[in-house]
Amino acid sequence: MSYEMQRLTEAEQQQLQRVYDDFKQLAHSSVPGVAAAARAALAQVATALSGEGLTYELYSKEWK
């Protein structure tokens, strides 16, 4: 079974890169909760930028 590969537009890629850069700065926060949340979010944005994330439909029968 194969799925159509979705690509980000140039604008979406630039927007995600800005978000990535913001979270990267926040990951160095002196507030432990902020730094931890930023690192977790950073991992998610990095996955989106790399294109390695799988579509939600592959994991859930709820998404249609």
Helices and strands as residue ranges (DSSP letters): H 10-26, H 32-50, G 56-58
